[in-house]
Amino acid sequence: MIVIKSNREIELMREACKVTAELLNELTDFIKPGISTLDISEFCDKRITSHGMHPTFKGYGGFPAAACVSVNEEVIHGIPSADRKLAEGDIVSVDVGATYKGYNSDAARTYAVGEISAEDRRLIEVTRECFFEGIKYAMEGFKIHDISHAVQLLAERNGMGIVRDFTGHGTGSKLHEDPMIPNYGKPGTGARIKRNMTLAIEPMITLGTHEVRTLGNDWTVVTMDGSKSAHYENTILVTDGEPEILTLV
């Protein structure tokens, strides 16, 4: 069931999303060679709890940390570890959310660790562009797969793979709500988009194929061919005009 949010619910989500957006911006300077993926998660944990909020992912489905921190070929759900140190040339995706008075945010960015290759920088940028291409259709009158198709076209035009096994989604009082939002699809299909829907749109794009597998920890998803992957996600609000990106400041 798709939940249309009340004005009160939207304001609570707006507070959670603002904190998430700010900490994602701060990570740009925090992330550098030599730090661990656990350092990143702990940074997120402290920022969120300092605002009286709860790190949404911590304990969600048994996940052990405040943020998913995924390096290079890891697509999503990387488990933070003090032993996993970032090196020059890595790329690292951080997926994080905050919960405020029962309402959630959800957003992700992929960061360069020091100097990275031109190919990896292009991957990060195309993934970001896929999000902004998709949200052109996150308006009343369109359908969910109009967003999906726009993401797909841009990724394929750039010769990149689109992860198909995981999708964006609605979000609100539950982290994952209907509708599911794939990053590929047939335009003009899927649920009709309506005002006051809140959606987490999240292109996951690779330098190789779309095929992925889950590691033995039952969480971390990696590319099957070992190619690098990038992730860009925001929580957005459907309005009576252009969509509002709640997790971008």
C-alpha positions as CSV (number, residue, x, y, z in Angstrom):
1,M,0.0,0.0,0.0
2,I,1.3,3.4,-1.0
3,V,1.1,5.9,1.9
4,I,0.3,9.5,1.1
5,K,1.9,11.6,3.8
6,S,0.2,14.3,5.9
7,N,1.7,17.7,6.4
8,R,2.8,16.7,9.9
9,E,4.5,13.5,8.7
10,I,6.3,15.5,6.0
11,E,7.6,18.0,8.5
12,L,9.0,15.2,10.7
13,M,10.6,13.6,7.7
14,R,12.1,16.9,6.7
15,E,13.9,17.2,10.0
16,A,15.4,13.7,9.7
17,C,16.3,14.4,6.1
18,K,18.1,17.7,6.9
19,V,20.4,16.0,9.4
20,T,21.2,13.2,6.9
21,A,22.0,15.7,4.1
22,E,24.3,17.7,6.4
23,L,26.3,14.6,7.5
24,L,26.6,13.4,3.9
25,N,28.1,16.7,3.0
26,E,30.5,16.6,6.0
27,L,31.7,13.2,4.9
28,T,33.3,14.7,1.8
29,D,36.1,16.2,4.0
30,F,36.1,13.3,6.5
31,I,36.8,10.5,4.0
32,K,40.5,10.1,3.2
33,P,43.0,7.3,2.8
34,G,43.8,5.4,6.0
35,I,40.5,5.7,7.8
36,S,38.4,2.6,8.3
37,T,34.8,1.9,7.1
38,L,33.9,1.7,10.8
39,D,35.3,5.2,11.3
40,I,32.7,6.4,8.7
41,S,29.8,4.6,10.4
42,E,30.8,5.9,13.8
43,F,30.9,9.4,12.3
44,C,27.4,9.0,11.0
45,D,26.2,7.5,14.3
46,K,27.5,10.5,16.4
47,R,26.1,13.1,14.0
48,I,22.6,11.6,14.0
49,T,22.4,10.9,17.8
50,S,23.7,14.4,18.6
51,H,20.4,15.7,17.1
52,G,18.4,13.4,19.3
53,M,17.6,11.0,16.4
54,H,18.3,7.3,15.9
55,P,20.5,5.9,13.1
56,T,17.8,4.1,11.1
57,F,19.9,1.3,9.8
58,K,21.3,0.3,13.2
59,G,19.6,-2.9,14.2
60,Y,17.3,-2.8,11.1
61,G,16.9,-6.4,10.1
62,G,19.8,-7.2,12.3
63,F,22.3,-4.8,10.5
64,P,25.0,-4.0,13.1
65,A,26.0,-0.4,12.3
66,A,24.7,3.1,11.7
67,A,25.6,3.2,8.0
68,C,26.2,0.8,5.1
69,V,29.7,1.5,3.9
70,S,30.5,-0.2,0.6
71,V,33.9,-0.1,-1.1
72,N,34.7,-0.5,-4.9
73,E,32.9,-3.6,-6.2
74,E,30.6,-3.6,-3.1
75,V,27.3,-2.3,-4.4
76,I,25.3,-1.9,-1.1
77,H,25.1,-3.2,2.5
78,G,28.8,-3.1,3.2
79,I,29.3,-3.9,6.9
80,P,31.7,-1.4,8.6
81,S,34.9,-2.8,10.0
82,A,37.9,-1.4,11.9
83,D,40.0,-3.7,9.7
84,R,38.8,-2.4,6.4
85,K,41.0,0.6,5.7
86,L,40.4,2.9,2.7
87,A,43.3,3.3,0.2
88,E,44.1,6.0,-2.3
89,G,42.1,5.4,-5.5
90,D,39.2,3.6,-3.8
91,I,35.6,4.7,-4.1
92,V,33.3,4.3,-1.2
93,S,29.5,4.4,-1.0
94,V,27.8,5.5,2.2
95,D,24.1,4.7,2.7
96,V,22.5,6.2,5.8
97,G,19.3,7.3,7.4
98,A,18.0,9.1,10.5
99,T,14.8,8.4,12.4
100,Y,13.0,11.3,14.0
101,K,9.8,10.7,16.1
102,G,9.1,7.5,14.1
103,Y,9.8,8.9,10.6
104,N,12.8,8.1,8.4
105,S,15.2,9.5,5.9
106,D,17.3,7.5,3.4
107,A,20.1,8.7,1.3
108,A,23.5,7.6,-0.2
109,R,26.5,9.1,-1.9
110,T,29.7,7.6,-3.4
111,Y,33.0,9.4,-2.5
112,A,36.4,9.4,-4.0
113,V,39.2,8.4,-1.6
114,G,42.1,10.7,-2.5
115,E,42.9,10.7,-6.3
116,I,40.8,8.3,-8.3
117,S,40.8,7.3,-12.0
118,A,39.0,9.3,-14.6
119,E,36.8,6.2,-15.3
120,D,35.8,5.9,-11.6
121,R,35.1,9.6,-11.4
122,R,32.9,9.3,-14.5
123,L,31.0,6.4,-12.8
124,I,30.3,8.5,-9.8
125,E,29.1,11.4,-11.9
126,V,26.9,9.4,-14.2
127,T,25.3,7.7,-11.2
128,R,24.4,11.1,-9.8
129,E,23.1,12.3,-13.2
130,C,20.9,9.2,-13.4
131,F,19.2,10.3,-10.2
132,F,18.5,13.8,-11.5
133,E,17.3,12.5,-14.9
134,G,14.9,10.2,-13.0
135,I,13.4,12.8,-10.8
136,K,12.3,14.8,-13.8
137,Y,9.4,12.3,-13.8
138,A,8.7,12.3,-10.0
139,M,5.7,14.5,-10.5
140,E,1.9,14.1,-10.5
141,G,0.7,12.6,-13.8
142,F,3.6,10.3,-14.4
143,K,4.1,6.7,-13.3
144,I,6.8,5.1,-11.3
145,H,8.4,3.3,-14.2
146,D,8.8,6.7,-16.0
147,I,11.4,7.4,-13.4
148,S,12.9,3.9,-13.9
149,H,13.1,4.3,-17.6
150,A,14.9,7.6,-17.5
151,V,17.6,6.2,-15.2
152,Q,18.0,3.2,-17.5
153,L,18.4,5.3,-20.7
154,L,21.1,7.5,-19.2
155,A,23.1,4.6,-17.7
156,E,22.9,2.6,-20.9
157,R,23.8,5.6,-23.1
158,N,27.0,5.8,-21.0
159,G,27.7,2.1,-21.4
160,M,27.2,1.3,-17.8
161,G,25.4,-1.6,-16.0
162,I,22.2,-1.1,-14.0
163,V,21.8,-3.2,-10.8
164,R,18.4,-4.9,-11.2
165,D,18.1,-7.0,-8.1
166,F,17.7,-4.0,-5.7
167,T,15.5,-1.0,-6.1
168,G,14.5,2.3,-4.7
169,H,11.3,2.5,-2.7
170,G,8.8,4.6,-0.8
171,T,9.8,5.6,2.7
172,G,8.2,7.2,5.7
173,S,7.2,5.6,9.1
174,K,8.7,2.5,7.6
175,L,12.1,2.6,6.0
176,H,10.9,0.5,3.0
177,E,7.4,1.2,1.8
178,D,5.6,0.8,-1.5
179,P,6.1,1.5,-4.3
180,M,9.3,-0.3,-5.3
181,I,11.2,1.9,-7.8
182,P,13.5,-0.1,-10.1
183,N,16.3,1.6,-12.0
184,Y,15.0,0.1,-15.3
185,G,11.6,-0.3,-16.7
186,K,8.9,0.4,-19.3
187,P,7.6,4.0,-19.4
188,G,4.0,4.6,-18.7
189,T,3.7,1.6,-16.3
190,G,3.8,1.2,-12.5
191,A,1.9,3.1,-9.8
192,R,0.6,6.6,-10.6
193,I,2.6,9.3,-8.8
194,K,0.6,11.5,-6.5
195,R,1.3,14.6,-4.4
196,N,2.7,13.9,-0.9
197,M,4.3,10.6,-1.8
198,T,7.8,10.4,-0.3
199,L,10.2,8.3,-2.4
200,A,13.8,7.1,-2.0
201,I,15.2,7.0,-5.5
202,E,18.6,5.3,-5.8
203,P,20.4,4.5,-8.9
204,M,23.0,1.7,-8.4
205,I,25.3,1.7,-11.5
206,T,28.3,-0.4,-12.3
207,L,31.3,-0.3,-14.8
208,G,30.4,-3.8,-15.8
209,T,27.3,-5.9,-16.0
210,H,24.1,-5.8,-13.9
211,E,24.8,-9.1,-12.2
212,V,25.5,-9.1,-8.5
213,R,25.8,-11.7,-5.7
214,T,25.5,-11.5,-1.9
215,L,28.6,-12.4,0.2
216,G,28.6,-15.0,3.0
217,N,27.8,-12.4,5.6
218,D,24.2,-12.3,4.1
219,W,24.4,-8.6,3.7
220,T,27.1,-7.2,1.4
221,V,26.2,-7.2,-2.3
222,V,29.0,-7.2,-4.8
223,T,29.3,-7.1,-8.6
224,M,29.6,-10.5,-10.1
225,D,32.4,-9.4,-12.4
226,G,34.3,-7.4,-9.8
227,S,33.7,-4.1,-11.5
228,K,33.3,-1.0,-9.4
229,S,29.9,0.3,-8.5
230,A,28.4,3.7,-7.4
231,H,25.3,4.6,-5.5
232,Y,23.4,7.9,-5.3
233,E,20.1,8.2,-3.4
234,N,17.9,10.9,-2.0
235,T,14.5,11.0,-0.3
236,I,12.2,13.2,-2.3
237,L,8.7,14.7,-1.8
238,V,6.2,14.8,-4.6
239,T,4.6,18.2,-4.7
240,D,2.1,20.0,-6.9
241,G,5.1,21.0,-9.1
242,E,8.8,20.1,-9.1
243,P,9.8,17.4,-6.6
244,E,11.5,18.6,-3.5
245,I,14.8,16.8,-2.6
246,L,14.6,16.5,1.2
247,T,18.1,15.0,1.7
248,L,20.0,17.7,-0.3
249,V,21.2,21.0,1.3
